[in-house]
Amino acid sequence: MTDLTQLSRRRLLTAISSGALVSLLPGAGQAVTLVTGFRQGVAEAAARDEALSAFYRARNFEGIWTGDSDIAIARRNALLSALTEAPLHGLPESRHDPRGLIAMLQNARSPLDQGVAEVELSARFLRFARDVNTGMLTPGRVISQIKRDVPLRDRFELLTEFADAIPSAFMRDLAPTSPEYARLIRARMQMEALIAQGGWGPAVPSGRIEPGQSGDAVVALRNRLIAMAYLMPTPTRTYDAQMVAAVERVQAWHGLNVDGIAGESTIAAINVPPDERMKSVIVALERERWSNIPRGDRHIWVNLCDQSACIVDHDRETFRTRGVIGAKADYRQTPEFSDEMEYMDINPTWFVPRSIITRDYLPALQRNRNALSHLRVVDRQGRVVNRNNVDFSRYSASSFPYAMQQPPSRTNALGLVKFMFPNVHNIYLHDTPAKELFAHETRTYSYGCVRLNDPFEFAYTLLERQTPDPEGFFHERLRTGSEIRVRLEEYVPVHLDYRTAFTHVDGTIQFRRDIYDRDARIWQALAAEGVAVTTYRG
């Protein structure tokens, strides 16, 4: 008899789909559900898990996997096929281990053991369903700045739905159905093939290589660009126009300033090996599972790694602007979460967050009560306080009784418009008078909110669905100089995300720097669960 636990992944899938496993699985040719020992095994094995126990109690401890009925065979085959293909999703082979499961089933000879095996199949199903549907990790436990509510499915309901469904279709539909997830899966498979073929060849020497140069460094750069498919094969030894265009493509697809010069940051991006890029793709797949909810036909996507904000309509980017995000200090980093944009404030007042007041502004006022003169100090009733009548040295961060605010103006820290999706994190998108910061390649300067380079155009795009003249509508209110709130007739989902790897709608993979080192920590957590960059057996 063939030892199915030793087959390659492709041959194992063939064996499963052909029915070669039927005679080796519990209950084949037996009415095991009628055996008292079987029910006893089910009851004892399920007792350790509340969802499993409730599921089997509701079925009088009868199985869904056992026996030689067509539906039982279809369920077993669907599960084993899914477990075998877990690595395609970036999930660890060792965690789902179809070969180990087959070996356990082959050894389940007595009715009691077969009852235990029945429950183990359900437990393996639930583990895989959780992993592929909403991710292996609990994000907030890995990184506290991830405030995302993962859409976990009820385990009892999941098993119940599976028992009533077409098994193969149900298993197939567990993974996210977003276009991004499908494109990331393809990118992972392409990266796997690339690694198996030896990667992109030798790295490019460090330094600066400019157009017009020639020599060994240019040849090394040329070869790497060809291997990475940014440049068509060419014998040139000179940094010519074709190489300039290729370097510009590298820069554009890695979020670098596009100038066609292979400087330090460009060469560093080119030299990242494919196995490191594969890690980014696998982390992106896990992140996509955490966000396995409809994003909205129209939504706003803020990618903190890209330092940008986009309006997306039906999976196509219809507006993009550069952004400035939170500084790298832990308390200033921009968190990750999703919400809904409800309104915009034109000519906004800045109500200084309490955390900024007590951490940064109170010490300045204690040194000089006239510091920060552009800000008002106000009491609990919103009345402006005369600073000369306040002894700021009397107060600590916990006892300071005042608030601070900045009235509308062109120098207001929020600029001339802010976009609100009310949330407990006090995070929003807004204009800024500090326009010079948008020219920087790395733009981590804010206290956590996201500043927009093109806030007016962002507003026009949001307003175009509720007024025939969005630009005129906006500027009519701006000219008043007074704070005016404009509610959106249709709330727009906002997703503050963090992706070092993401795709274009055409499937092209892009990469960004791990600005807050979050993906590195997620990879460590995934690796601790058994995820690895490797070429899986075909």
Buried (B, 14 or more C-beta within 10 A) or exposed (E): EEEBBEBEBEBBBEBBEEEBBBEBBBBBEBEBBEBEBBBBBBBBBBEEBEBBBBBBEEBEBBBBBBBBEEEBBEBBBBBBBBBBBBBBBBBBBEBBBBBEBBBBBBEBEBBBBBBBBBBBBBBBBBBBBBBBBBBBBEBBEBBEBBBBEBEEBEBBEBBBEBBEBBBBEBBBEBBBEBEBBBBBBEBBEBBBEBBEEEBBEEBBEEEEBEBEBEEEBBBBBBBBBBBBEBBEEEEBEBBBEBBBEBBBBBBEBBBBEBBBBBBEBBBBBBBBEBBEBBBBBBBBBBBBBBBBBEBBEBBBBBBBBBBBBBBBEEEEEEBBBBBBBBBEEEEBBBBBBBBBBBBBBBBBBBEBBEBBBBBEBBEEBBEEBEBBEEBBBBEEEEEEBEBEEBEBEEBEEEEBEBBBBBEBBEEBBBBBBBBBBEBEBBBBBBBBBEEEBBEEEBBBBBBBBBBBBBBBBBBBBBBEEEBEEBBEBBBEBBEEEEEBEBEBEEBBBBBBBBBBBBBEEEEEBBBBBBBBEBBEBBBEBBBEEBBBBEEBEE
